[in-house]
Amino acid sequence: TMTIKFHLGLDVSAEGKVRLLDIDCPEIRTEAGKSVRDDVRGMLEGQDVRVEVHRKDKYGRWLAVIWYGEMN
C-alpha cells in the first residue's frame, strides 16, 4: 500500500492510499517486505506515473495498476 498524490489538473490535487492490483508482495513486517517497499519507493518517488484505478478493496484502498513509462 502506498500513499499517492494525484494531480488532477488546473492546480487541483488529491491524496489517497493505493494498493498494487494483482501483486502479491511479502508482508511489510518482514525484511523481504521492507526491501520490496524500499525498491518501489526508490523507483517511483518523485516520478510522474499514470495510475489506472480499478476498484476499492474492503479496507477502502484503491486497487490500481501503476504505469511508470512503458512499465507497469
All heavy atoms as an XYZ file, in Angstrom:
581
protein
N       0.850     -1.171      0.000
C       0.000      0.000      0.000
C       0.893      1.230      0.000
O       1.888      1.279      0.703
C      -0.906      0.016      1.245
O      -1.667     -1.182      1.274
C      -1.834      1.205      1.224
N       0.532      2.213     -0.801
C       1.305      3.447     -0.843
C       0.352      4.631     -0.883
O      -0.788      4.498     -1.317
C       2.238      3.453     -2.046
C       1.547      3.369     -3.378
S       2.681      3.212     -4.765
C       2.990      1.461     -4.723
N       0.821      5.747     -0.406
C       0.040      6.971     -0.483
C       0.523      7.742     -1.699
O       1.718      7.979     -1.861
C       0.218      7.820      0.790
O      -0.207      7.029      1.908
C      -0.597      9.083      0.721
N      -0.416      8.106     -2.558
C      -0.092      8.795     -3.802
C      -0.805     10.129     -3.826
O      -1.965     10.244     -3.427
C      -0.532      7.952     -5.014
C       0.312      6.693     -5.099
C      -0.433      8.749     -6.298
C      -0.015      5.819     -6.278
N      -0.087     11.151     -4.300
C      -0.704     12.454     -4.521
C      -1.076     12.518     -5.995
O      -0.227     12.391     -6.870
C       0.254     13.579     -4.157
C      -0.389     14.936     -4.236
C       0.505     16.010     -3.660
C      -0.236     17.326     -3.591
N       0.603     18.367     -2.983
N      -2.365     12.674     -6.261
C      -2.883     12.744     -7.619
C      -2.980     14.201     -8.042
O      -3.598     15.010     -7.357
C      -4.295     12.131     -7.688
C      -4.358     10.695     -7.301
C      -4.676     10.323     -6.002
C      -4.113      9.703     -8.232
C      -4.742      8.995     -5.640
C      -4.186      8.370     -7.878
C      -4.496      8.014     -6.584
N      -2.382     14.547     -9.181
C      -2.529     15.874     -9.760
C      -3.611     15.767    -10.825
O      -3.443     15.081    -11.826
C      -1.205     16.355    -10.349
C      -0.152     16.518     -9.314
N      -0.087     17.614     -8.474
C       0.872     15.717     -8.940
C       0.921     17.474     -7.651
N       1.524     16.331     -7.903
N      -4.720     16.437    -10.596
C      -5.896     16.302    -11.447
C      -5.999     17.407    -12.486
O      -6.954     17.448    -13.252
C      -7.153     16.269    -10.577
C      -7.130     15.202     -9.480
C      -8.296     15.374     -8.537
C      -7.106     13.815    -10.077
N      -5.041     18.288    -12.538
C      -5.063     19.392    -13.483
C      -5.653     20.639    -12.857
O      -6.319     20.586    -11.821
N      -5.395     21.783    -13.499
C      -5.909     23.074    -13.034
C      -5.578     23.323    -11.569
O      -6.398     23.812    -10.791
C      -7.425     23.169    -13.264
C      -7.883     23.030    -14.718
C      -9.398     22.951    -14.780
C      -7.358     24.162    -15.560
N      -4.374     22.960    -11.166
C      -3.897     23.140     -9.789
C      -4.751     22.431     -8.752
O      -4.842     22.864     -7.602
C      -3.769     24.632     -9.441
C      -2.676     25.307    -10.238
O      -1.661     24.637    -10.521
O      -2.826     26.491    -10.571
N      -5.414     21.344     -9.141
C      -6.222     20.543     -8.223
C      -5.492     19.231     -7.977
O      -5.027     18.581     -8.913
C      -7.627     20.262     -8.818
C      -8.424     19.350     -7.902
C      -8.357     21.560     -9.081
N      -5.379     18.842     -6.712
C      -4.744     17.569     -6.387
C      -5.492     16.898     -5.243
O      -6.272     17.522     -4.539
C      -3.274     17.770     -6.025
O      -3.145     18.579     -4.893
N      -5.251     15.615     -5.110
C      -5.850     14.821     -4.040
C      -4.834     13.776     -3.624
O      -3.896     13.477     -4.350
C      -7.132     14.156     -4.524
N      -5.020     13.223     -2.454
C      -4.119     12.198     -1.940
C      -4.940     10.983     -1.537
O      -6.053     11.122     -1.032
C      -3.374     12.758     -0.733
C      -2.142     11.984     -0.371
C      -1.325     12.716      0.669
O      -0.486     13.536      0.300
O      -1.554     12.442      1.869
N      -4.410      9.790     -1.799
C      -5.134      8.591     -1.428
C      -4.234      7.384     -1.311
O      -3.115      7.375     -1.827
N      -4.710      6.366     -0.621
C      -3.968      5.110     -0.479
C      -4.286      4.201     -1.654
O      -5.445      4.052     -2.038
C      -4.327      4.433      0.832
C      -3.810      5.184      2.037
C      -3.776      4.295      3.249
C      -3.259      5.062      4.433
N      -1.835      5.098      4.515
N      -3.233      3.622     -2.207
C      -3.352      2.751     -3.369
C      -2.602      1.453     -3.084
O      -1.500      1.466     -2.541
C      -2.763      3.433     -4.627
C      -2.717      2.487     -5.795
C      -3.546      4.671     -4.979
N      -3.219      0.364     -3.433
C      -2.573     -0.944     -3.342
C      -2.408     -1.450     -4.763
O      -3.309     -1.319     -5.595
C      -3.426     -1.907     -2.530
C      -2.760     -3.249     -2.325
C      -3.543     -4.058     -1.287
N      -2.993     -5.369     -1.146
C      -2.031     -5.697     -0.289
N      -1.523     -4.782      0.493
N      -1.589     -6.924     -0.216
N      -1.245     -2.023     -5.062
C      -0.969     -2.522     -6.408
C      -1.864     -3.711     -6.717
O      -1.914     -4.677     -5.957
C       0.506     -2.903     -6.547
C       1.495     -1.760     -6.327
C       2.911     -2.283     -6.403
C       1.269     -0.643     -7.319
N      -2.570     -3.635     -7.815
C      -3.506     -4.674     -8.233
C      -2.749     -5.908     -8.718
O      -1.789     -5.795     -9.491
C      -4.401     -4.129     -9.356
C      -5.478     -5.063     -9.872
C      -6.515     -5.330     -8.783
C      -6.150     -4.456    -11.093
N      -3.182     -7.083     -8.255
C      -2.644     -8.383     -8.690
C      -1.158     -8.571     -8.390
O      -0.480     -9.341     -9.066
C      -2.905     -8.612    -10.183
C      -4.380     -8.703    -10.495
O      -5.149     -9.176     -9.623
O      -4.784     -8.308    -11.601
N      -0.634     -7.871     -7.389
C       0.760     -8.033     -6.975
C       0.750     -8.662     -5.584
O       0.153     -8.126     -4.655
C       1.516     -6.685     -6.931
C       1.487     -5.999     -8.287
C       2.930     -6.875     -6.417
C       2.246     -6.707     -9.378
N       1.403     -9.802     -5.455
C       1.489    -10.490     -4.169
C       2.864    -10.209     -3.575
O       3.856    -10.810     -3.978
C       1.267    -11.991     -4.369
C       1.208    -12.743     -3.052
O       0.956    -12.105     -2.013
O       1.417    -13.963     -3.073
N       2.927     -9.257     -2.664
C       4.192     -8.858     -2.041
C       4.293     -9.444     -0.641
O       3.278     -9.718     -0.008
C       4.266     -7.337     -1.930
S       4.499     -6.523     -3.499
N       5.521     -9.585     -0.156
C       5.696    -10.037      1.227
C       5.115     -9.017      2.204
O       5.029     -7.832      1.901
C       7.216    -10.121      1.387
C       7.803     -9.961      0.045
C       6.778     -9.359     -0.840
N       4.710     -9.479      3.368
C       4.178     -8.594      4.403
C       5.230     -7.552      4.783
O       6.416     -7.866      4.891
C       3.776     -9.398      5.640
C       2.568    -10.293      5.422
C       1.321     -9.486      5.109
O       1.097     -8.427      5.738
O       0.560     -9.926      4.225
N       4.797     -6.316      5.024
C       5.709     -5.214      5.322
C       6.477     -5.440      6.623
O       7.571     -4.896      6.807
C       4.958     -3.860      5.334
C       5.927     -2.683      5.302
C       4.029     -3.766      6.533
C       6.769     -2.596      4.069
N       5.952     -6.258      7.509
C       6.631     -6.514      8.788
C       7.836     -7.431      8.636
O       8.565     -7.657      9.597
C       5.639     -7.095      9.792
C       4.578     -6.092     10.226
C       3.571     -6.671     11.188
N       2.633     -7.599     10.582
C       1.564     -7.255      9.872
N       1.309     -5.992      9.646
N       0.752     -8.164      9.373
N       8.075     -7.968      7.429
C       9.227     -8.844      7.202
C      10.339     -8.064      6.525
O      10.116     -7.003      5.936
C       8.830    -10.032      6.308
O       8.506     -9.540      4.997
C       7.642    -10.802      6.889
N      11.550     -8.580      6.597
C      12.686     -7.942      5.921
C      12.468     -7.900      4.407
O      12.787     -6.919      3.749
C      13.993     -8.666      6.256
C      14.482     -8.382      7.659
C      14.682     -6.898      7.932
O      15.289     -6.195      7.091
O      14.231     -6.436      8.985
N      11.902     -8.975      3.854
C      11.627     -9.005      2.411
C      10.616     -7.925      2.033
O      10.760     -7.254      1.006
C      11.111    -10.383      1.994
N       9.605     -7.735      2.861
C       8.604     -6.701      2.608
C       9.203     -5.310      2.637
O       8.893     -4.461      1.798
N      10.070     -5.062      3.591
C      10.733     -3.760      3.686
C      11.640     -3.523      2.487
O      11.721     -2.410      1.971
C      11.523     -3.669      4.988
C      10.629     -3.601      6.203
C      11.420     -3.655      7.485
C      10.457     -3.726      8.672
N      11.145     -4.015      9.918
N      12.297     -4.572      2.032
C      13.172     -4.454      0.866
C      12.384     -4.106     -0.399
O      12.774     -3.234     -1.174
C      13.945     -5.762      0.671
O      14.751     -5.690     -0.482
N      11.250     -4.791     -0.601
C      10.397     -4.510     -1.758
C       9.874     -3.074     -1.684
O       9.896     -2.336     -2.668
C       9.232     -5.513     -1.852
C       8.220     -5.076     -2.890
C       9.754     -6.903     -2.165
N       9.407     -2.664     -0.502
C       8.916     -1.291     -0.319
C       9.976     -0.268     -0.693
O       9.725      0.677     -1.435
C       8.496     -1.074      1.134
C       8.035      0.359      1.389
C       8.126      0.774      2.831
N       9.479      0.625      3.346
C       9.767      0.481      4.639
N       8.802      0.446      5.530
N      11.012      0.355      5.029
N      11.199     -0.482     -0.214
C      12.279      0.453     -0.491
C      12.625      0.488     -1.975
O      12.914      1.552     -2.531
C      13.511      0.100      0.339
C      13.283      0.317      1.831
O      12.307      1.005      2.202
O      14.091     -0.219      2.623
N      12.596     -0.674     -2.640
C      12.880     -0.725     -4.084
C      11.833      0.042     -4.876
O      12.162      0.829     -5.769
C      12.937     -2.174     -4.578
C      14.173     -2.918     -4.094
O      15.117     -2.263     -3.593
O      14.183     -4.157     -4.210
N      10.564     -0.183     -4.566
C       9.478      0.505     -5.279
C       9.537      1.999     -4.992
O       9.411      2.825     -5.895
C       8.101     -0.086     -4.909
C       6.974      0.764     -5.477
C       7.992     -1.511     -5.401
N       9.755      2.357     -3.751
C       9.854      3.770     -3.375
C      11.000      4.444     -4.129
O      10.833      5.538     -4.675
C      10.070      3.905     -1.879
C      10.135      5.352     -1.414
C      10.378      5.447      0.075
N       9.166      5.067      0.784
C       9.149      4.669      2.042
N      10.262      4.556      2.730
N       8.001      4.374      2.619
N      12.137      3.791     -4.182
C      13.289      4.359     -4.884
C      13.043      4.550     -6.368
O      13.547      5.492     -6.981
N      12.261      3.665     -6.960
C      11.982      3.746     -8.391
C      10.917      4.806     -8.705
O      11.008      5.500     -9.708
C      11.515      2.381     -8.898
C      11.313      2.317    -10.390
S      11.006      0.654    -11.008
C       9.530      0.190    -10.138
N       9.911      4.960     -7.842
C       8.761      5.795     -8.177
C       8.701      7.153     -7.489
O       8.052      8.064     -7.995
C       7.461      5.044     -7.859
C       7.228      3.745     -8.614
C       5.919      3.127     -8.184
C       7.266      3.974    -10.113
N       9.358      7.298     -6.342
C       9.232      8.535     -5.571
C       9.664      9.748     -6.390
O      10.745      9.777     -6.962
C      10.054      8.448     -4.287
C       9.740      9.530     -3.295
C      10.347      9.231     -1.944
O      11.514      8.824     -1.879
O       9.630      9.394     -0.950
N       8.768     10.729     -6.482
C       9.065     11.960     -7.206
C       8.890     11.864     -8.710
O       9.100     12.838     -9.420
N       8.500     10.695     -9.213
C       8.321     10.494    -10.645
C       6.871     10.736    -11.046
O       5.959     10.589    -10.239
C       8.709      9.057    -11.034
C      10.132      8.687    -10.723
C      11.124      9.525    -11.500
O      10.949      9.780    -12.690
N      12.167      9.969    -10.816
N       6.670     11.080    -12.298
C       5.321     11.151    -12.848
C       4.920      9.754    -13.274
O       5.659      9.096    -14.015
C       5.270     12.087    -14.054
C       5.418     13.545    -13.666
O       5.001     13.898    -12.546
O       5.937     14.320    -14.481
N       3.798      9.292    -12.793
C       3.295      7.966    -13.137
C       1.838      8.086    -13.554
O       1.167      9.080    -13.261
C       3.424      6.967    -11.958
C       4.871      6.760    -11.569
C       2.604      7.419    -10.757
N       1.344      7.078    -14.239
C      -0.071      7.007    -14.583
C      -0.701      5.957    -13.682
O      -0.190      4.847    -13.547
C      -0.248      6.613    -16.047
C      -1.696      6.596    -16.477
C      -1.821      6.432    -17.978
N      -1.132      5.244    -18.447
C      -1.735      4.183    -18.964
N      -3.032      4.155    -19.100
N      -1.032      3.152    -19.373
N      -1.791      6.300    -13.034
C      -2.481      5.400    -12.118
C      -3.790      4.972    -12.773
O      -4.638      5.799    -13.075
C      -2.754      6.079    -10.759
C      -3.475      5.135     -9.821
C      -1.454      6.575    -10.143
N      -3.924      3.673    -13.000
C      -5.137      3.100    -13.593
C      -5.924      2.432    -12.464
O      -5.634      1.312    -12.058
C      -4.715      2.083    -14.646
C      -5.807      1.496    -15.463
C      -5.213      0.541    -16.489
O      -4.410      0.971    -17.333
O      -5.559     -0.658    -16.414
N      -6.904      3.152    -11.928
C      -7.664      2.690    -10.770
C      -8.758      1.726    -11.219
O      -9.443      1.973    -12.204
C      -8.288      3.882    -10.014
C      -9.152      3.405     -8.867
C      -7.192      4.803     -9.520
N      -8.910      0.616    -10.478
C      -9.906     -0.393    -10.826
C     -11.086     -0.419     -9.857
O     -12.228     -0.414    -10.278
C      -9.253     -1.778    -10.920
C      -8.378     -1.891    -12.125
N      -8.784     -2.536    -13.258
C      -7.142     -1.415    -12.392
C      -7.834     -2.469    -14.172
N      -6.821     -1.792    -13.661
N     -10.826     -0.466     -8.557
C     -11.905     -0.526     -7.568
C     -11.300     -0.351     -6.170
O     -10.087     -0.343     -6.017
C     -12.656     -1.857     -7.650
C     -11.793     -3.065     -7.285
C     -12.514     -4.388     -7.490
N     -11.668     -5.510     -7.191
C     -10.721     -6.016     -7.977
N     -10.497     -5.464     -9.158
N     -10.018     -7.056     -7.612
N     -12.159     -0.228     -5.166
C     -11.693     -0.173     -3.780
C     -11.761     -1.570     -3.174
O     -12.639     -2.358     -3.514
C     -12.556      0.771     -2.949
C     -12.212      2.219     -3.111
C     -12.931      3.056     -2.064
C     -12.409      4.468     -2.106
N     -13.038      5.289     -1.061
N     -10.821     -1.851     -2.249
C     -10.873     -3.125     -1.527
C     -11.676     -2.939     -0.239
O     -12.194     -1.857      0.041
C      -9.466     -3.675     -1.258
C      -8.641     -2.857     -0.275
O      -9.175     -1.892      0.321
O      -7.461     -3.181     -0.096
N     -11.776     -3.985      0.553
C     -12.599     -3.924      1.763
C     -12.032     -2.989      2.830
O     -12.710     -2.654      3.785
C     -12.813     -5.323      2.342
C     -11.560     -6.007      2.827
C     -11.887     -7.396      3.343
C     -10.650     -8.111      3.831
N     -10.963     -9.452      4.344
N     -10.779     -2.537      2.657
C     -10.164     -1.611      3.604
C     -10.234     -0.161      3.114
O      -9.678      0.735      3.735
C      -8.710     -2.001      3.863
C      -8.576     -3.414      4.373
C      -8.097     -4.423      3.539
C      -8.947     -3.741      5.667
C      -7.990     -5.727      4.000
C      -8.846     -5.035      6.134
C      -8.369     -6.028      5.285
O      -8.270     -7.311      5.743
N     -10.876      0.062      1.970
C     -11.022      1.416      1.437
C      -9.858      1.900      0.601
O      -9.805      3.057      0.211
N      -8.898      1.006      0.321
C      -7.759      1.381     -0.519
C      -8.137      1.178     -1.977
O      -8.841      0.227     -2.316
C      -6.533      0.522     -0.201
C      -6.080      0.629      1.232
C      -5.032     -0.399      1.538
N      -5.579     -1.739      1.373
C      -5.029     -2.843      1.855
N      -3.903     -2.774      2.527
N      -5.575     -4.023      1.667
N      -7.646      2.065     -2.833
C      -7.860      1.878     -4.261
C      -6.934      0.792     -4.775
O      -5.746      0.786     -4.459
C      -7.593      3.180     -5.009
C      -8.616      4.220     -4.749
C      -8.491      5.323     -3.953
C      -9.944      4.242     -5.262
N      -9.661      6.034     -3.942
C     -10.572      5.394     -4.748
C     -10.671      3.408     -6.109
C     -11.888      5.724     -5.055
C     -11.978      3.744     -6.412
C     -12.571      4.885     -5.893
N      -7.447     -0.139     -5.553
C      -6.638     -1.151     -6.229
C      -6.327     -0.607     -7.611
O      -7.235     -0.222     -8.361
C      -7.394     -2.471     -6.327
C      -7.786     -3.089     -4.991
C      -8.636     -4.333     -5.212
C      -6.563     -3.411     -4.168
N      -5.041     -0.542     -7.951
C      -4.655      0.147     -9.173
C      -3.413     -0.460     -9.802
O      -2.609     -1.114     -9.134
C      -4.394      1.617     -8.872
N      -3.282     -0.225    -11.087
C      -2.056     -0.517    -11.831
C      -1.311      0.797    -11.942
O      -1.893      1.823    -12.295
C      -2.379     -1.086    -13.227
C      -1.108     -1.277    -14.037
C      -3.158     -2.393    -13.115
N      -0.020      0.792    -11.604
C       0.810      1.980    -11.692
C       1.706      1.846    -12.910
O       2.440      0.875    -13.054
C       1.715      2.135    -10.432
C       0.892      2.064     -9.143
C       2.547      3.397    -10.514
C      -0.035      3.193     -8.915
N       1.608      2.807    -13.822
C       2.440      2.825    -15.022
C       3.560      3.839    -14.845
O       3.307      5.001    -14.530
C       1.608      3.191    -16.244
C       0.627      2.143    -16.613
C      -0.656      2.018    -16.143
C       0.830      1.062    -17.503
N      -1.247      0.915    -16.700
C      -0.356      0.316    -17.548
C       1.912      0.649    -18.289
C      -0.500     -0.812    -18.330
C       1.770     -0.476    -19.062
C       0.587     -1.206    -19.090
N       4.781      3.388    -15.047
C       5.979      4.234    -14.979
C       6.644      4.113    -16.332
O       7.238      3.082    -16.644
C       6.878      3.754    -13.849
C       8.237      4.410    -13.795
C       8.343      5.767    -13.565
C       9.394      3.675    -13.962
C       9.582      6.372    -13.501
C      10.634      4.275    -13.889
C      10.725      5.622    -13.671
O      11.944      6.228    -13.607
N       6.479      5.108    -17.180
C       6.936      4.988    -18.563
C       6.092      3.926    -19.252
O       4.870      3.955    -19.195
N       6.721      2.956    -19.848
C       6.011      1.854    -20.512
C       5.872      0.633    -19.603
O       5.352     -0.384    -19.997
C       6.744      1.453    -21.800
C       6.769      2.543    -22.844
C       5.378      2.923    -23.311
O       4.552      2.025    -23.522
O       5.116      4.133    -23.458
N       6.377      0.726    -18.379
C       6.413     -0.407    -17.461
C       5.282     -0.304    -16.439
O       4.942      0.764    -15.981
C       7.768     -0.400    -16.723
C       7.977     -1.547    -15.790
S       9.666     -1.600    -15.122
C       9.967      0.061    -14.614
N       4.677     -1.464    -16.084
C       3.678     -1.476    -15.008
C       4.066     -2.491    -13.972
O       4.944     -3.264    -14.131
C       2.275     -1.729    -15.513
C       2.044     -3.160    -15.969
O       2.983     -3.934    -16.100
N       0.816     -3.479    -16.230
